[in-house]
Amino acid sequence: MKIDDLSRNQRNIIAILEKVKEGTTSELTKELGLPRRTFLDNINFLIKHGLVKKSGSGKGTFYSRVIINEYIAKEITVFKEGIRFGVLQFGANGFEFTYDKNYKGEKPSDLLENVQSPDLFPEFENLIPEYARRDKLVNEYDTEYLSELLVHLKNTHGAYDFINSYEESKYVSDYSNRPSWYSVKNKILGSNDYPNILYGFNLNVEKEILTAKTKGEHSALSGNQNKVDINIDFENRDIVEVKKDEVALYLLKPYSEDLSSYFEQFKKRDKGYYPHIAINEHLFMSFAKNELGFNVPYTALIEGEKEFHYIVRRYDRYENYKYHQKDFAQYLGIKSTQKYKTTSELLFTKLNEIIYSEDEKFDALRFYFYSSIINHSDLHAKNIGALNIGREKNILAPLYDVISVGVYHGNSDALGLSINSRYLHKKVKFRVEDFYGLADILGINKDKFKIAVKEILITFIEKFPTYIERSKELLKYSSLEINNTRNGYTNFIIKLANFYNQKIVEFMKLDILRDLEIEKYKEKLQEDKLLKYTKQELRKIHENYNIDKD
């Protein structure tokens, strides 16, 4: 009798015995969720064929696995939006996926059926946290194969659920009453001003978790930055970490003690200095939401010990329901380590295939241009995604992880991916015409795109200074000071103002203002129109703030 010839129940019995080593009839039927008669029929079959042995008698009867030379793969059953998607097999022979025979939905191009791969398929690998966070998970669960982590990740992005196949009978999920995403869109995305500070809220998350000092992880969402899955009780002003199997509607990104320390960058080559990054993300997400009309989830700040923490609403969750979302590393079939190694052309070619609405494609191009003018250097294949709104129709996912590296480093890359083969591996400042190739891929008229670019630039030039000015409200809570040398300092508001002034100069030098016939904004370069703040002035405002924070 070959392992491949066994029924699913028989394979599940063997799998559970490999996990628990031995068990009684009552223990194993409970673990497997099988009726007693079904279990006994299958266990006796396995005993007959020498795959399981029986010890003891009566209530003292135990069953255990017979060690044989024949290889048996481990199995995880995958569900997508509550529907059985297929089975992932893995072991010494690699990884293999088999779709459920009744599954009729989209089949990812990299997830070929019954094809063995030496590595975990990118469709699933991109769901697992990266770098040090991944290492912590491997150590926490003592896993031999990367895929074994999937069953422990309950709040990954999208609507995949993973369960050991021998526990499949325990899986319960009902999507029959899930509302369409568009019908609850406004409830999901919510609204917020800038700055939106959750003053007076109780952050019930341990300091060791906030500082990433625990042995385990506290969010399943991918990425390198420390994250905590949370829910918020606005009525009682309470913020709590979710329990193990609870759906997280919000995500907390605690500030990093390493990235907010000027001196940490000298200790490790891969460390940077990105102080007040929570404010950075909150500002540029809020600007995109409130001034440019993009779909952007609710964001907020909450005070930390030294800096603010960042909070964002999950747009792929509503109540206990999940909506399927994938990032473009998954769509392109590349590993998370390759997220910077594709090109904008390849990304937009794939985007053109999967996004069904012309308006959504246009928004993707608008977002790309907005990202370039704010120096969103971390815009890689995993930081842009598509959301399934039903019947395999995908829209551009609401924006996430939008930050300006240019605020810290004026010479930073405009984007995380190259545009046009002429610009591979170069730090460049893009002109409007550099985006025409992407417009062609999407079938977007260049004149229409040029009008949109003009609107984005005018909005940025006219309204961004008000966001800088509003940032003064944060001085009630923090000095916002930043080291610019070992002994010298500046201020985050000054950095924002300098960034804005540099962008106006850049627009002029690249002839963007002339090409878009908005040269009147050159006046912003006049000495009396430049944004100016002094660190002494800002420190005095901070020190003299006696306004009640309520």
Summary of the structure (lengths in Angstrom):
residues: 550
radius of gyration: 26.7
end to end distance: 72.7
largest distance: 93.7
contacts: 1674
relative contact order: 0.08
helix: 40%
strand: 17%
